[in-house]
Amino acid sequence: MSNATMKIVSNDGQEFEIDYDIIKQSKMLKSFYEADEIDEPITLSFADTSILKSIIEFCNHHKNDPEAEFSDDDDDDDNHNNDDKIKKDINELSQKTTISEWDKTFIQQFSVHDGTLFDIITAANILDIPILIHTLCKSIIYLIKGKSSQEIRDIFKLSELLDQTADNHSPSSPIDVKNK
């Protein structure tokens, strides 16, 4: 199986051929592979070339990590409340927030301000790559750890977003309500 490959295409048309060591890290791609749904290249409309290159680089670096690193222990378990699961995951991540030097360098190429951090988080989530998702979540923990709520708003530009929303819905703007 280790010499198996799959072709994926970015939303801007760049084609990549990836091997099984990368495929197996993505639950989504692995399910396509196992279902023999790989006759044609798979277009990933949610990721551009730079994001896919980065994901492939990350997965290639981690391809020899223990198999447990590639999976989530808690698949959709109906007995757990989703909020409880999120709190449990955050607590576990905050206790194990060590990030390797390679991963730190990798993550530094992404930014909240230009949106690339959210682009890679979105792609990792859709592709369902647990090791990358956990690494990115740890980086967010480092980014906001010890910050005030205002500093966190500033980091994520939430103040600007809230200001824009407030401007669009200010009390001085008339609300158009028509009686029917």
Long-range contacts (C-beta under 8 A, 24 or more apart in sequence): 4-33, 6-32, 6-33, 6-38, 6-42, 7-38, 7-40, 7-41, 7-42, 8-41, 8-42, 8-43, 8-44, 8-52, 9-41, 9-42, 9-43, 9-44, 10-44, 10-47, 10-48, 10-49, 10-51, 10-52, 11-43, 11-44, 11-45, 11-46, 11-47, 11-48, 12-48, 12-49, 14-49, 14-52, 15-41, 16-52, 16-53, 16-56, 18-56, 18-59, 21-59, 21-60, 21-63, 22-56, 22-59, 22-60, 22-63, 24-70, 25-59, 25-62, 25-63, 25-70, 25-129, 25-131, 25-132, 26-59, 26-127, 26-128, 26-129, 27-127, 27-128, 27-129, 27-130, 28-126, 28-127, 28-128, 29-127, 44-123, 44-126, 44-127, 46-122, 46-123, 46-126, 47-119, 47-123, 48-119, 50-116, 51-116, 51-119, 51-120, 51-123, 52-123, 54-106, 54-109, 54-110, 54-120, 55-120, 55-123, 55-124, 55-127, 55-129, 55-132, 57-106, 58-106, 58-132, 58-135, 59-129, 59-132, 61-102, 61-106, 62-131, 62-132, 65-131, 69-130, 69-131, 70-129, 70-130, 70-131, 71-130, 72-130, 89-137, 90-137, 90-141, 93-134, 93-137, 93-138, 93-141, 94-141, 94-145, 96-138, 97-138, 97-141, 97-142, 97-145, 98-138, 99-135, 99-138, 99-139, 99-142, 103-135, 104-139, 107-135, 107-136, 107-139, 112-143, 112-155, 112-156, 112-157, 113-157
